Amino acid sequence: MDPMLIDTHAHIYLEAFESDLDAVLERARSAGVEKIVMPAIDVPSIRRAISLCERYEQLFAMAALHPSETKHALDTDFDAVAAACSSEYVVAIGETGLDYHWDRSFDERQQLFLRRHMRLAIERHLPIVFHNREAFQDLMQIVEEERATLDDVSALSGIFHCFTGTAAEAERVAEAGFYVGIGGILTFKNAGVDLRVRDIPLERIVLETDAPYLAPEPNRGARNEPAYVRLVAERLAAIKELSLEEVAEVTSRNAMGLFGLSGD
């Protein structure tokens, strides 16, 4: 029997999967991927994700506004995010965070919505999933500031999605009670992520695809899908000189505990 894997970050509600979603999910099951968590990017994506959860028992949803969406987001959009948290299918706030790559004209607005998402996660007792692009220092500082206001620091936890940072950054993430999400970039030659991941404890790692983006080798450049999280797990096992079964067991246990998922 294949070890159970969990894809903690896959946008399978997107148009890229409309024509063959059933086949995509069957390939995921065949690869041992038994649970898939879908991060939101805007209000319509939250609704699409929840709708899919109603049809497929292996799917779970998040609710949030992607940082790139906050430039023009309204209070009513955030109200819709908060309302969606009442759904039985929503297991996290995400993906929120900071993205400084494309447009630096609304950094403060991104940071404002980030803090609002973090406080919502604490209020609703949900983990939070962070998008970080060229913004680690600001993101980490905000996390530490918000965490310092809490009587119980365990009330704020989650994932730094698509982690490609240094070992020192990973240690800082872990000290704040967060996991790092490792995906297809781990398999890219010359990306350097393999060297950094070697020193990150497996107990602080969860696996992801970010489908349909960032497909791992040997599928780089093609559409990514949840089945490929197995390729990430196999590469992680090789780097850490562990069995695939051990990597799957620990990373799945991490994800299940964080999201409150059952082992059924």
C-alpha positions in Angstrom: 0.0 0.0 0.0 1.3 3.5 -0.9 2.0 5.8 2.0 -0.6 8.5 2.6 0.4 11.9 1.3 -1.3 15.3 1.7 -1.1 18.2 -0.7 -1.5 21.2 1.5 -1.7 23.8 -1.3 -3.4 23.2 -4.7 -5.6 25.6 -6.7 -7.6 22.8 -8.4 -10.7 25.0 -8.6 -9.0 27.0 -11.4 -10.0 26.7 -15.0 -6.9 24.6 -15.8 -8.7 21.7 -14.1 -12.3 22.1 -15.3 -12.1 19.6 -18.1 -10.5 16.6 -16.3 -10.8 17.2 -12.5 -12.2 13.7 -11.9 -9.1 12.2 -13.6 -6.8 14.5 -11.7 -8.2 13.4 -8.4 -8.1 9.7 -9.4 -4.4 10.1 -10.3 -3.8 11.8 -6.9 -5.5 8.8 -5.1 -3.4 6.4 -7.2 -0.2 8.3 -6.1 -1.3 8.0 -2.4 -2.5 11.6 -2.1 -5.6 11.2 0.1 -6.3 14.8 1.1 -5.9 18.1 -0.8 -6.2 21.5 0.7 -7.2 24.4 -1.6 -6.0 27.9 -0.8 -8.2 30.8 -1.9 -7.1 33.9 -3.8 -10.3 35.9 -3.8 -14.0 35.6 -2.9 -15.1 33.7 -6.0 -12.3 31.2 -5.5 -13.5 30.6 -1.9 -16.9 29.8 -3.2 -15.6 27.5 -6.0 -13.4 25.6 -3.5 -16.3 25.1 -1.0 -18.4 23.9 -3.9 -15.8 21.3 -4.8 -15.6 20.2 -1.2 -19.3 19.4 -1.3 -18.7 17.0 -4.2 -15.3 15.4 -3.2 -14.6 14.1 0.3 -10.8 14.3 -0.1 -10.9 18.1 -0.6 -10.7 20.9 2.0 -10.8 24.7 1.5 -9.2 27.8 2.8 -10.6 31.4 2.9 -8.6 34.6 2.3 -7.6 37.3 -0.1 -4.3 36.8 -1.9 -2.0 39.8 -1.2 -2.1 40.8 -4.8 -5.9 41.1 -4.5 -5.7 43.6 -1.7 -4.9 46.6 -3.8 -8.6 46.9 -4.8 -10.2 44.8 -2.1 -13.2 46.2 -0.2 -14.3 45.7 3.4 -17.2 43.6 2.0 -14.7 41.3 0.4 -13.0 40.7 3.8 -16.5 40.3 5.4 -17.1 37.5 2.8 -13.8 35.8 3.9 -14.9 36.0 7.5 -18.3 34.6 6.7 -16.8 31.7 4.7 -14.9 30.6 7.8 -18.2 29.2 9.2 -18.2 26.5 6.5 -17.4 23.1 7.7 -15.1 22.7 4.8 -12.8 25.7 5.6 -9.8 24.5 7.6 -7.5 27.5 7.3 -7.1 31.1 6.5 -5.1 31.4 3.3 -3.5 32.3 1.3 -2.7 35.7 2.7 0.7 37.3 3.1 2.9 39.8 1.2 4.1 39.9 -2.4 6.6 42.6 -3.2 7.6 41.2 -6.6 5.2 43.0 -9.1 3.9 46.2 -7.5 5.3 48.0 -4.5 2.7 50.8 -4.6 0.4 49.2 -2.0 2.8 47.6 0.5 1.0 49.2 3.5 -2.4 47.9 2.2 -1.0 44.4 1.9 0.3 44.6 5.5 -3.1 45.9 6.7 -5.0 43.0 5.2 -2.3 40.6 6.4 -2.9 41.7 10.0 -6.7 41.4 9.5 -6.3 37.9 8.2 -4.1 36.9 11.2 -6.5 38.3 13.7 -9.3 36.5 11.9 -7.4 33.2 12.1 -6.9 33.7 15.9 -10.5 34.6 16.4 -11.8 31.6 14.5 -9.1 29.2 15.9 -7.8 28.4 12.4 -4.3 28.0 11.1 -3.1 30.5 8.5 -1.1 30.0 5.3 1.3 32.7 4.1 2.3 33.7 0.6 5.7 35.3 0.7 7.4 36.7 -2.3 10.5 38.9 -1.7 9.0 40.0 1.6 10.2 37.6 4.2 11.6 40.2 6.6 8.4 42.3 6.7 6.2 39.2 6.9 8.2 37.7 9.7 8.3 41.0 11.6 4.5 41.3 11.4 4.1 37.7 12.6 6.3 38.3 15.5 4.6 41.5 16.4 1.1 39.9 16.3 2.4 36.9 18.2 3.8 39.1 21.0 0.3 40.4 21.7 -1.1 36.9 22.5 -1.4 35.4 25.9 -1.2 32.0 24.2 1.2 32.1 21.3 0.0 28.7 20.1 -3.2 30.5 18.9 -1.2 31.6 15.9 0.2 28.9 13.7 0.3 27.8 10.1 2.5 27.5 7.0 5.0 29.6 5.1 3.9 28.3 1.7 6.4 27.7 -1.1 9.4 28.1 1.2 12.7 28.7 -0.5 14.5 30.6 2.3 17.7 29.9 4.2 18.1 27.5 7.2 18.2 30.6 9.5 14.9 31.8 8.1 13.4 28.3 8.5 14.6 28.3 12.1 12.9 31.6 12.7 9.7 30.3 11.1 9.8 27.2 13.4 10.4 29.4 16.5 7.2 31.2 15.7 5.4 27.9 15.6 5.0 27.6 11.9 5.7 24.9 9.3 7.4 25.4 5.9 5.6 24.2 2.8 7.9 22.4 0.4 6.9 21.9 -3.2 8.2 21.3 -6.7 11.0 23.9 -6.6 12.8 21.3 -4.4 13.4 19.2 -7.5 14.7 22.0 -9.7 18.4 21.8 -10.5 20.4 24.8 -9.3 17.5 26.2 -7.2 19.5 25.5 -4.0 16.4 24.5 -2.1 17.7 21.0 -1.6 20.7 22.3 0.3 18.5 24.4 2.6 15.9 21.8 3.3 18.5 19.3 4.4 18.8 21.2 7.8 15.1 21.7 8.3 13.6 19.2 10.7 11.0 17.0 9.1 8.7 17.7 12.0 8.4 21.3 10.6 7.7 20.4 7.0 4.5 19.9 5.0 4.3 19.0 1.4 2.5 20.9 -1.4 2.3 21.3 -5.2 0.8 24.8 -5.7 -1.0 23.2 -8.7 -1.3 24.2 -11.5 2.0 26.0 -11.0 5.6 25.0 -10.3 5.4 21.3 -11.5 8.4 19.3 -10.2 10.9 17.6 -12.4 10.5 15.7 -14.7 7.2 17.6 -15.4 8.6 21.1 -15.1 6.8 23.5 -17.4 3.7 21.3 -17.6 0.5 21.7 -15.6 1.2 20.7 -12.0 -1.4 18.5 -10.2 -1.7 17.0 -6.7 -0.4 13.5 -7.8 3.0 15.2 -8.2 3.4 15.8 -4.5 4.7 12.3 -4.4 7.7 13.4 -6.5 8.4 16.1 -3.9 8.2 13.5 -1.2 10.5 11.2 -3.0 13.1 14.0 -3.5 12.8 15.0 0.1 13.4 11.5 1.2 16.5 11.2 -0.9 17.9 14.5 0.4 17.3 13.5 4.0 18.3 9.8 3.5 15.0 8.6 4.8 12.4 6.3 3.4 9.4 7.6 1.4 7.2 6.1 4.1 8.8 8.1 6.9 8.6 11.3 5.0 5.0 10.7 4.1 4.1 9.7 7.7 5.7 12.7 9.4 4.6 15.3 6.9 1.1 14.0 6.7 0.9 13.9 10.5 2.1 17.5 10.5 -0.6 18.6 8.1 -3.4 16.6 9.7 -2.6 18.1 13.1 -2.4 21.6 11.8 -5.6 21.5 9.8 -7.5 19.3 12.2 -8.1 16.6 9.7 -9.1 13.0 10.6 -7.2 9.9 9.4 -10.3 8.4 7.8 
